[in-house]
Amino acid sequence: MADDQSKRYARSALNAVRGVSAEADASTAGATLCYGQWRRYHLDVGTMFP
Protein backbone atom coordinates (compact mmCIF):
# COMPACT_ATOMS: atom_id res chain seq x y z
CA MET A 1 0.00 0.00 0.00
CA ALA A 2 2.68 2.48 1.04
CA ASP A 3 4.82 1.43 -1.92
CA ASP A 4 1.94 2.02 -4.32
CA GLN A 5 1.31 5.43 -2.78
CA SER A 6 4.97 6.43 -3.10
CA LYS A 7 4.97 5.38 -6.76
CA ARG A 8 1.91 7.54 -7.39
CA TYR A 9 3.58 10.47 -5.59
CA ALA A 10 6.77 10.05 -7.62
CA ARG A 11 4.79 9.98 -10.86
CA SER A 12 2.87 13.16 -10.02
CA ALA A 13 6.12 14.89 -9.01
CA LEU A 14 7.71 13.85 -12.30
CA ASN A 15 4.72 15.17 -14.25
CA ALA A 16 4.93 18.48 -12.37
CA VAL A 17 8.63 18.79 -13.22
CA ARG A 18 7.94 17.97 -16.87
CA GLY A 19 5.19 20.59 -16.99
CA VAL A 20 7.47 23.25 -15.51
CA SER A 21 10.34 22.46 -17.88
CA ALA A 22 7.99 22.45 -20.89
CA GLU A 23 6.67 25.84 -19.79
CA ALA A 24 10.22 27.14 -19.36
CA ASP A 25 11.16 25.87 -22.84
CA ALA A 26 8.12 27.60 -24.34
CA SER A 27 8.84 30.94 -22.64
CA THR A 28 12.52 30.73 -23.62
CA ALA A 29 11.53 30.11 -27.23
CA GLY A 30 9.12 33.04 -27.08
CA ALA A 31 11.75 35.37 -25.62
CA THR A 32 14.28 34.27 -28.24
CA LEU A 33 11.79 34.91 -31.03
CA CYS A 34 10.92 38.37 -29.67
CA TYR A 35 14.60 39.24 -29.32
CA GLY A 36 15.28 38.09 -32.88
CA GLN A 37 12.47 40.29 -34.22
CA TRP A 38 13.72 43.24 -32.13
CA ARG A 39 17.27 42.80 -33.49
CA ARG A 40 16.01 42.55 -37.07
CA TYR A 41 13.93 45.71 -36.67
CA HIS A 42 16.87 47.71 -35.29
CA LEU A 43 19.22 46.39 -37.96
CA ASP A 44 16.71 47.40 -40.65
CA VAL A 45 16.38 50.88 -39.17
CA GLY A 46 20.16 51.14 -39.10
CA THR A 47 20.60 51.64 -35.37
CA MET A 48 22.45 48.80 -33.71
CA PHE A 49 22.21 48.06 -30.01
CA PRO A 50 24.12 45.30 -28.26
C-alpha positions in Angstrom: 0.0 0.0 0.0 2.7 2.5 1.0 4.8 1.4 -1.9 1.9 2.0 -4.3 1.3 5.4 -2.8 5.0 6.4 -3.1 5.0 5.4 -6.8 1.9 7.5 -7.4 3.6 10.5 -5.6 6.8 10.0 -7.6 4.8 10.0 -10.9 2.9 13.2 -10.0 6.1 14.9 -9.0 7.7 13.9 -12.3 4.7 15.2 -14.3 4.9 18.5 -12.4 8.6 18.8 -13.2 7.9 18.0 -16.9 5.2 20.6 -17.0 7.5 23.3 -15.5 10.3 22.5 -17.9 8.0 22.4 -20.9 6.7 25.8 -19.8 10.2 27.1 -19.4 11.2 25.9 -22.8 8.1 27.6 -24.3 8.8 30.9 -22.6 12.5 30.7 -23.6 11.5 30.1 -27.2 9.1 33.0 -27.1 11.8 35.4 -25.6 14.3 34.3 -28.2 11.8 34.9 -31.0 10.9 38.4 -29.7 14.6 39.2 -29.3 15.3 38.1 -32.9 12.5 40.3 -34.2 13.7 43.2 -32.1 17.3 42.8 -33.5 16.0 42.6 -37.1 13.9 45.7 -36.7 16.9 47.7 -35.3 19.2 46.4 -38.0 16.7 47.4 -40.6 16.4 50.9 -39.2 20.2 51.1 -39.1 20.6 51.6 -35.4 22.4 48.8 -33.7 22.2 48.1 -30.0 24.1 45.3 -28.3 
